[in-house]
Structures are given as structure tokens and as C-alpha cells.
Amino acid sequence: MEPAHIDRTVMPEAATLEAETSTSPARDRRRPFAVRSLAPYGYISPTMLLIFVLLVIPIAMVVSYSFQDNVIVEKNPVFAGLANYTEVLTDPVFWTAIKNTFLFITLSTIAHLVLGLAFAMMLNTGLLGGVTKAIFRIVYILPWLFTIAVVAVIWRLMLDPFGVVNYILTTLGVLQTEVNWLASPSTALWALTFINIWSGYPFFMISLLAGLQGISSDLYEAAAVDGANSIKQFFNITIPQLKPVLISMAVLDLIWTSQQFALIWLTTGGGPLNVTEMLSTYTYKQAFSSYEFATASASAVIILLLTMILAFFYVRQLRER
């Protein structure tokens, strides 16, 4: 008798729950179409509002400033048309900044990929023990743990004429006299590029290591059975399997490095003699050193267009993947 009593008490509740569940789609259908269609937009509206306030409005303001003269410093700026763009594009320093930026991002991207892949393959090999791999991972990832300000201070001290680098090179007989690496026109850009490479390669190492660990070992075993050596396996298995990751990382690095500012400003400031002047430092100086906010806005718009081209290739690569 007890189980029957339990069934009689539970069944009405279950029937009520089933009835409510069965009628919920009907209630949804009775809602106005406008409410149902606008509901998803209500969920994303806070994020869209932040994007509009923090991204769309500032970009629109900079674009409008680029077509005016005496902006910010004057209460009533005047329309200047394309005069600001003409002034920027005819400035020799701007083209120097483009040349330096191109060299800076090209060398950095290539070195990041090569070093990242080399260290990732070393950490992925079975020739090293677990403890050895753990130690190497800690050592190799250290540059990524420092902030840009710390990296700039460390390397400014190390590359000082009386720093560690000059001491080691003069002791070994490589140099006869000390070199001011970051203040000499012949070495400043190369030293700055080296610092950027050193501080950025760990991210690529970690990303490519994850890609290597995602490659099936069956591919290498089948290639070994067919008589392929390590070099053939690298070019016929590893590189093709990592190609989507390599392309995506390369495009991302081009975008990130083209926007590098803090490291350049804290080490060389664009000098000496504009040999390390980049598009980012050029725009900053136009705005906050020369107080030419209109030309700085024009330069910023040009940088935005160049970055959007790189972003287009990155998005297309993601869609292909």
C-alpha cells in the first residue's frame, strides 16, 4: 500500500510540471514578433554600448580631426580638407618612420617565428627528460613575464657603454672600445629590434608548442616506415600541419609590432637622428611634442588603414581555417 500512496502524491506534481512545460512554447509563440527578434540584441547591448563609446566614438573624432586645422588648441577649428594628409605624406620624417617600422616588424616577425619554432621543437622532443624540459620552459618563458617597462630598463642598463654587454665583448676581444648601442645611429635600430625579439619570442614558442603537440604521432611513424628522415618529416609533416598557426601568428605579430610604442619610447624615444623613429612615436610626437593634433590625427588614420589591411588578411585566414 505504501508505494501506491507515493505514486498518488507524486503524479499530480509531475502532471502539473509536464503541462507547464508543454505550454511554454505556446506562450513563446504568443509573444510579439518584435520582442522575440530584439531579445538577442538586448543581451549584447551592454557590450555594444562599451564598444561604441570606447572605440567607435574616438575613431570618429580622430577622423574628423584629421580634416580640420587647429583642433583641440582652438575653440573653433576650421575645415582643412586633405591638407593634413598632404603635410604628413610629404614629411621626410614620416617616410623614415615607415621605413624603420617596416624593417622593425619584418625582422621581428621572422625572428619570432624561427626562434619560437626552434625552441618549441626542442621542448617537444623526446630526447630531453621531464625535469630538463621543465627547467628550459622556465628559462625560455622568462622574457614574457616582464613588463615592457622592466624590459626597457634592463636592456638600457645592459647596453650602456659601461654595461654587461660591453664588458663581456671587450673582455673577449670582440670590441676594442665600448659602444653605446642605443645612442649610436649605426646600432640603435638593430639593438632595439633585438630587444623586441627577445621579449616577444616566448609567446610564439608556447603557441607553436601547442601546435606541435596537436600533430598525431602516427604521421611521423608512417613517414619513418616509408624511409623519410627527420628533415623530410619536418618539411612534409611539421610545416604543413603548422601552416595555419604560422600564418595566423605572423599576421598577428605584424599588427602587434607595428603598434609597438612603449619599448621604443622607453629605450630610444625615436632617436638618435630619427634612426628608430616609428609610426607610433612619430604620431605621438606630432600630438604631444609639437601639439599638431590635426597632423597627428591624419597620421593615426593612415596607421589605422594600414592596420586594417593586415587585420583583413588575418580574418580571412581564420575563415579559411
N, C-alpha and C positions, 0 to 999 in steps of 0.2 A: 504493500500500500504506500510505502514511503516514496519510491521512485515515481509512482503516478502522481502523487501530490506535488512533487518537484516539477514535473512536466507541466502540470496545470498552472503553476505560478510563473513559469518561465515563458511559456508560449505566448501569452498576451504581450509581453515586453518585446519578444522577437518579432511578433506580427506588427507591432507599432513601429519598430525600427525599420522593418522592411518597407512598410508603407511610406514612411518619411523619405527613405532612400529612393523609392520608385517615383515619388512625386517631385524630387529635386530637379531633374532635367526639365520637367514640365514648367516648374517655376522659372528656371533659367530662360526657357523659350518665351515665357510671358514678359520677360524684361524688355524694355525698349531696345531696338537695334543700336541706337546711338550709344546707349550705356554700355552694351556688350562690346562694341567696337572701340570705344575710347578707354575701356578699363586697362588694357596693357600699357597705354601711354601714361596713365596715372601712376603706375608703378615706377616708370623710368623718369618721370618728370623731375624729381629732385636732382638726379644726376645730370639731366639735360639742362636744368637751370644753372648748375655749377659750371658746366662746360660753356654755356652761353655767356655767363658773367666773367669767368676767368680766362676764356680762350677767344671766343668769337668777338666780344666787345673790344678787348685790347688789340686784336689783329685789325679790326675795322678802324680803330683810332690811329694805329700806326700807318695804315694805308692812306687814310685821309691826311695825316700829317705830311706824308711824302709828296703830296700835290700842293702844299701850301708853303708859305715863307714866314719866317719869324714866329714859328709856333712855340707855345709854352711861355717864351720870354715876352711875348707881346699879347695884349688882351684881344686884339682884333687882327689875327693873321690874314694875309692876303693870298689869293689863289695864284700859284706859280706854274701850274701845268707840269710839264716834264722837265722843268729847269733843274730840279734837284737831282733827277736821274742823270741828266746830262753832265752835271757837275761831278757826280760820283764816277760815272763811266769815263770821264776824261781826266780823272785824277791819277797820276802815275803811282801814287802810294796804294791806291785801290787795286791796281793790276799787280803790283808787287805782292800785296796780300793774297790775291788769288793764286799767284804762282807758288808762294810759300805754303798756302793751305793745300793746294794740290799735291805738292811734294810731301808735305807732312802727313796727310791722310793716306796717300798711296803707300809710302814706306811703312807706316804704322800698321795698315791693314794687312799687307803682305807678311810682315814680320809676326804679327799676332797669329795669323793662320798657321804659318810654318812652325813657330815655336809651340803654339798650342797643340798642334797635331803631333809634333815630335815628343813633347812631354806626356801627352795623353797616351800615345802608343807605348812609351816606356812604362807608364803606370799600369797599362793594361796587359803587359806581357806576363807570361807565366814563369819567366826566368828569375824574377825577384820574389823574395819571401814576403809574407804579410806584414811583418814588422818593418822591413825595409821600405815597402810601398807606403806605409803609414807615415814614416819619417819624411820621405820625399814629398808626399802630399802636403804635409805641414809646411815644409820649406818652400815649395813652389807656390803655395797659395798665399804666403805672407804679403807680397806686394799688394794683393787685392784687399787686404784687411785694413790698410792705412787709408786715411782720407787724403784728398788731393793736397790740402794744406800741409799735412805731415810729410807727404812725398816731396813736395816742393822744398820744404825746409831741409830735409835730409840730404837731398841731392845738391842743394845750394852749398851746404857745408862740405859735402864730399868733393864737389867740383871746384871749390875755392882754390886759388893759387897755392895756399898752404894746407889744402885738404888731403884726405886719404888717397884719392886717385893720383894726384900729382906726386905724392910721396912714394907710392908704390912704383909708378912708372919711372921716376927719376932714380930710384934705388936699383931697379932692374936695368937701367941704362937705355930704356926706350926713349926717354926725353932727356935733353940736356939742360933745360930750364923749365920752370913752372909755366903752365898755360892757364889762363883764366877762361875756362871753357864756355861759360855762359855770357861773357862780356866781350869775347873776340868775334868779329864779324865772320871769320872763316870757320869757326867751330860752333857758334851758338845754336844754329838751326839743327845741326846734327846731334848736338848734346840734348837739345830739347826733344827731338824725335826719339832718341834712345830712352829718355826718362819716360815718355809716353808709352813706349813699347814695354818697358819693364813693369810699369804699373798696370797695364791692361791685359797682358797675355794670360793671367790665371783664369779669367772668365772664359776665354776660348778653350783653354785646357780642360776645364770642367765640362763644358758643353760638348766638346768633341770626345771626351772620355765616356760620357753618357751615350753618345752615338756609337762608339766602338763596342761598348758592352751590349748594345742592341743588335749587333750583327750576329747572325746564327753561326755557331762553330761548325755546323755541317757544311757550309760553303767552303771553309778552309780545308776541312777533311777531304771533301770531294776533289778540291783542286790539288791537294797533296797526292791523292791516289792517281790523278792524271799526270803527275810529274811536274807540277808547277812549283817553282822555288818561291822564296819569300818575296823577292822583288816583283815577280809576276802576280803573286797573290795581292800585293799592295796596290798595284796599278789596275788590276782586273776585278778585285773584290772590294778592298777597303775604300778606295777613292770613289768608285761608282755608288757604293752604299752610303757614303757620307756626302755625296754631292749636294743633296737638298740642304743639309745642315751647313755645309761650307758656303754655299751661295747665300743663304739667309744670314749667316753670321757676317759675311763680307759686306753685304749691303747695310746691315745694322751698324757695323763698325765705321763704314764711310759716313753714315749720318751722325753717329756719336762723336767721331773725331773731328768732323767739320764744325761741330758746335763746342769744341773744347775751348774753354776760356780761363778757368781758374788756374790751371797748371801753367799756362803761358804767362798770365798776368803776375803770378807769384814768383816766377823764375826770371824772366827776361823783360816782361812788360812790353813786348813787341820790338825791343831793341836788341843789340845796338844797330843804329843806322837802318832801322826797319828790316833787318835780315830775318827776324822772327815775327814780323807783323802778319797777323792772320785776319780773316774776315771778321771774326768775333772781336778782336782787340781794336781793329780799325773802326768798327761801328761804335764801340764803347768810347773811344777817344773822341770821335766826332760829336757824341752826345754830351759827355761829362768832362771833357778836357777843353774842347773848342766851343761847347754849348751850341753847336749847329744841329739842333734836334731835327730839323727838316731833312738835311742830308743824311743824318743817322737813320731816320725812318726810311728813306729811299734805299740805303744800303741794307737795312733789315729786310725790306720787301724783296730785294734781289736774292738775299740769302734764303729767304722763305721759298722763293720759286725754285732755286737750285735744290733745296732740301726736299721739296715736294716731288721733284723728278726722281730722286733716289727713293723716296717713300713709295712712289708708283711702282717701281721695279720690285721693291720688297713685297708689296701687297700682291702683285701679280705672281711672284714666286710662291707665296703662301697659297694662293688659289690653285696653282699647278700641283702643289704637294697634296 
